[in-house]
Amino acid sequence: MHASRLAVLLTRSRLLAGDQAQIIDVTNDSRAVRPGWLYAALPGARVDGHRFIPDAIAAGATGILCEHPPETPDPGVAWFVTDEPRVALSELSDALFEHPSRDVQVVGVTGTDGKTSTVSFVHQLLRALGHRSGYLSSAAIAIGGDERSNPEHQSTPEAPEVHRALRTMADAGDRYAVIESTSHGLSMKTARLAHVRYAASVLTNMAHEHLEFHGTFEQYRFDKANLFRALGTGRPLADIVTAGEQSAPVTPGRPHGAQPRRVQPALTLPFGEAFGVLNADDPVYDYFRSATAAPTLSYSLRSGGAIANVYASEIDPSPASTSFVLHTPIGSSRCTMPIPGPFNVANVLAASAVIAGLVAVRVEDLVDAIASLRPVRGRMNVVLTTPFTVVVDFAHTPGSFDAVLPFFREHTPGRLIVLFGSAGERDP
């Protein structure tokens, strides 16, 4: 794309020079620059990306996004200048890859625990029901039916990688893209997801985590709720948050005044418009519900149909599988998933709510699809059964331990040993 054409699409940066330069890709890593790429010089925690502009140009960069251009910029290079580099990089990435989230329906999943499994379950259910889907998570990436592990193990990569992946999915024929949307990626401090348009947004749960980044639980909650703020508005999150709308924490309270939460008696599914999926069992439900004007579906593992559209009853867990009755607006049926743990039922309920709101499906077909689910690698994986059972899981937060350990205790006749590791540099 010519720099002059790209500049017309941008509001967060201006083209200073080099309007005839051709730009084919973008990165904020100077080591990854290839001929024809644009390099975004971002301020870092330890090193300023401006230091590497000469290296990027030497590697063939034909465009630079920066805050501080040189006094005499190279006329053969397109120089985009901004005072908000991360938001500008998000906007530029979206524009350069021709707004890929308009060409594929994006489902975003956020939450303290269960994000990766829920992303995988939504993707697996869509494919089992005959829909082409890709996904992006900390565990794996799937594009056009080709699935591979995520070598970076980064839940939400930088904006160029997000929009490049979405464009590749759309070009490969995927109709849906399910992406793990972390609080880091949703924070305007990184703006990694600031220009992704979501067709559906999901909250799994919220508990204490990542305070080393967000500072307070209130800010952590606010940043996660960004996934819902732009839902159905037709505007990017960057325009809503930086314009001051919803820029202060929402006062918790029931939606629509003091009305209690109840299942809507008549739901038209699928919605045919953007919608949210919320965990009715979580204390932050009201906060997130009030953060969006889009319609929402709720799910519950404990509260049943009194407040939830999608819920489970008669849960029968075993060490290898879980059976339960699935209740949805499209019908109810008993189902069995070949994955242990009642906590995984909650993830399947969230995924089922997404499917019910997104595509036309019979409950019988949904139940058959649930029976075909497989666990995510590194999540509740049994790796040894004799002389004792060894299970690998990703549990690392207080909430995930509270969910996992009672289940293991119930199904372990002897000693239960937990080997727990920490990556470090995280909140205690």
N, C-alpha and C positions, 0 to 999 in steps of 0.2 A: 504494500500500500504506500502511495506517495505521501510524504510528510504533509504536504499541503492539504490533501484530502483528509488525513488523520486529524489535522489541527481543527478542521471544521466541526468534527464530532466531539471536541473536548471543551469542557468548561472549567476544569480545574488546573489547567496549564495553558501557556501561550507559546506559540512558535516564534522564536527569536531570530533564527537564521537556518538556512539549508532546506528551503521548502521543496526542492527537487529531489531530495534524498529518498531512496526506496527503502522501506522498512518491512521486514518479513517476520520478525519475531521479537520477543522482549524478555529480559531477565534482569534481576537485581544482583546477580552473581557475576562479577567481572571475569571469573575463571570459566564461566559457561558461554561467554560471548562468542558468536560465530559471525562471519561476514554477512552483513545485511541486517544484523540485529540491533535493537535499541537497548542501551544499558541505563538502568535507573539507579542513580547514586543516592542511596538512602542513608540517613544518619543512623548509626548503630550504637549499641550500648557501650562498645569499647572502641570501635573504629568508624570513622566517617567515610562513607562510600565515595565521596568526592576524590579521595586519594587515589582511587583506582580508575578514574576517567581516562588518563593517558594509556593505561594498560588495555582498557576496553577498545579505545580507538585503534591502538596498535594491532588488536586482534580482529579488526574489521568492522567495528561498530559504525553504523551509519546514522545512529540517533542517540541522543543523550537526554535523559530527564534529570533535572537537578534544580537545586535552590540557588546555587551561586555559579553562574557561567563565567568563563574567562572573559577578560576585557576585549580580546580579539578572538572570537570563536571561529573555529575552522569552518569555512563556508561550505565544505563538502559534507558536513555532518549536520543533521537536523537537531537543533537545540531547543528543547521544550523546558520552559522555566516555570516553577511553581513555588508556592510558599506552604504547601501541604503535600509533601512528596508521596506519602503512602496512599492517600485518597486519590491523588492524581495517577499513581501507578495502577490502582484498581480500575479507574475509569479508562485509562489508556489501554489496559489489557482487554477489557470488555470490548472496546471499540475495534482494536486491532484484529481480534478474533471474530469480529462481526456479530457481536451480541449473542453468543451461543446459547445462553439460558432462555432466549426467545424461541430457539429451534428444538429444544428438548425440555420436557417438563421435569423440573428439579424438585426433589424431595429432600429437605434438610432435616437432620436429626441432631438434637442437642440434649444435654443432660450430664449429670455427674457420672452416673454408672449406666451401662447398657447401650451406649451409643453404637459401638461397633457391631454388636450382635443385632441390634434393631435394624441398622443399615443393611446388613447381610440378609436378614429375614425379609425385609421389604423387597430387596432385589430378587431373592430366590422365589418368593411368592409371585412376583410379576412374571418372571420367566416361566414358572410352572404353569401359570395361567395363559401363556402364549404371547406375552408382551415382551418386546425387546427392551432390555434395560442394561445400563452400566452403573458402576458405583465406584466411590472413592472413600477409603477409610484408612485408619492407621495400620490395619492388618493387610489389606489387599486392594488392588485396583482391577476393575473389569471394564473392558471397552470392546464393543462389538462381539461379545461372546468369548473374548480372550481374557482369561483371568490370570493374574500373577500377584505375587506377594509385593507389598510396598517396601522397597528397599530403605526408604527414609524413615519408616515407622512414624511419620508425622501426620497427625489426624487432619489438619487443615494446612496445606502448603501455602506458599505465597501466591498472591493474586495471579501472576502470569501462569503458574502451573495449574491453578483452578480453572481459568478460562480456556487454556490450551486443552486440558482434559475434556472439558465440556464440548468444545468444538470438535475434538476427535471423536467423541461419543456420537454427536449429532451426525457427523459425516459418515460414521460407520453404520448408521441406520438405527441407533438406539433411540427409542422414543422417550424413555425415562432415564433420569440420572439421580441416583441416591447418594448424597454426600454427607459425611460426618462433619458437622458444623460446630466447632468448638467455641468456647467462650473467648479464647485467644483470637480466633479467626473472626468472630463477631464483634470484638472490641474495635472501636474506632482508632485505638492506638496502633493497630496493625492494618485495619481496613482490608483484610484479605478477602472478605465476602461482601464488601460494601456495594458491589454492583451485580450480584447474583440475584436473579428474579426467581422466587420460589413458587411452585404450584401447591406445595404442602409443607408445613412445618410441624415438627414433632418434639415434644418435651418428654423425656423419660422420667427424670426425677432431679432433685437438687439436694446437695449436702455440702459439707465443708470441703473445699478443694481450691487449689490455685490462688490462694490469697497472697502468695509471693508476687503474683502478677497483678491481680486486681486490687489488692490492698484491703478491701473489706468485703464481707459477704454481700452487702447491699450493692456494691459495684459489680460483683460477680453475677448476681441475679439480674441486674440491669443489663449487663452485656449479653447474657444469654437471651434475655427477652428481645434483644434486637432482631432475633430470627423471626419474630412475629410482628414487629412494628410496621414493616413495609408490606406485609402480606396483603395482596389484593389491591394495593394502591396504584400499581402501575409505575411507581417511582422507586429509584434505588434507595437503599438504606442510607447511603451517604447524604442524600438530599434531605431526608427526614431528620436524621439526628443532628447534622451540622447546621440545619436551619433552625434548630431550637425546639422542634416538635418532639415531645417525649424525652427531652434532654435531661430531665430530672426524674428520679425514681418515682414510679407510679404509686400512689397511695393504695395499699391493699384494701380490697373491698369487693363485695359481690358485684358481678356485672348487672347493669340495669337497676341501679339503686339497691334496695334491700331484698330483692327477690331471691329466694333460696334456689340453689342449683337443682334442676330437675331435668330429666330426659325430655327432649322435645317430642311431643306425641306424633308429629308427622315430619319426617325428614325425606327430602328428595335426594336420593343417591344414585349415581355419583353426583357430586356437587356441580361439576362443570365450571367451577371457579376456584380460586385459591382458598385453602382452608387450613385450620390448625388442628392438631391432635394433642390433647393434654391429659396428664395423669391426674385423675380425680382424687386419688389417695394422697397426693403430695400437698403439704401445707402451702406451697407457692401457687397452687392452681388459680386462685382468684387473681393474684398479681399478674400472671401470664394471660389469663382470660381478658383482663382489662387492658392489656397492652395491644390488643388487636381489634379491629372492626370486622375482621373476616369471620365467617361461620366456623364453629369448632365442633369436633367430636371429642368426647371424653371416654376414657377407659379406666377400669378399676379391677384390681385383684382382690380387694377386700370388701368394698362397699356395695357391690352388686348394682342392680338396676335402679336403685333409688336416686342415684346421681350420675350414672354412667350410661353412655350409649352402647359401649362394648365392654363386656365383663365375663368373668369365668365363675363357674360353680362346680361343686362336686370334684374338686381337684384331688387326683390320686397319683402322688409322686412315687417313683421307684428309682433305684440307682442308675437305670439305663434309659428311662423314658418318663413321660408325664402324660396322664390322661385327664381330661376335663371337659366340661360342657361349655362350649363357646356360644355366647349370646351376642347378637349383633342386630342392627336395624334391618338387615336382610334375612334374618332368621336365626335359629339356634340349632346346634347339633353337637353331639359328643365327638371329640377328636383326640387323637394321640400323636404327640410329637416325639420323635426319637432322640430327645435331648433331655437330660435330667435337670431338676431344680425348679421349684415353684417360681423363683425369681425370673426364670426364662419364660414362664407363662406371661408375665407382665410385658416382656419384650415382644412376644408373639401377639398379645392383645393390641399393643401399639401398632405393630405392623399390619394387623388385620383391620384396624380402624383406617389406616392409610389406604389399604386396598379398597375398602368399602366406599370411601369418599372419592377415590381416584378413577376406578374403572367399574364397568358393569360386570357383576359376578354373582353367581348363585352360591348360597352358603355351602351346598354340597361340594361344589368345586373348590371353594376356599378351604374346606376341611381336608380334602384330598391333597391340596397343595401343602398344607401344614404338615401332613404326614410324611412329606418328602424332604422336609427341612434337614439340614445338617449343621452342626455347630461350627463356629468360626475357629480357625486354628488358634490355639492358645487360650480358648475359652471353654472351660469344662470339658477338657479332652482327657479321656482315660488312656494313659500311656503304658500302664502295667497292671496286671490283675493277680499275679502270683509271684512270690509268696504273700504279697500284700498288694493292695490297690494304690496306685499313684495317679493323681489327677492334677493336671496343669490348668491353672486359671489365672485370669488377669486381676483378680480382686486385690485392691490396694488402698481403698478408702474405707472409712468407718462404716458407711452404709453398705458397701459390698461385702465386707466381712460379716456384718450383722445378717445379711441375707444368705451367705454361703455356709458359714460354719454351723449353724443349727441344723441345716440339711445334712451335712456330712456327719455331725454327731449322731443324728437319728439313725443313719444307715451304716454306722461304724461300730461293730460290737466290741472292738478292742481299743487300743490307744489311737488317738487322733493327733497327728503331728503336723504342724504348720511351718513351712519354710517360707519366710517372707523377705523379699529384697526391696531395696529402695533405690531409685535412680539418683536421689540427692537433689539439692538446690530447690526443694519444694517446701510448701508450708507444712508445719508439723502436724 
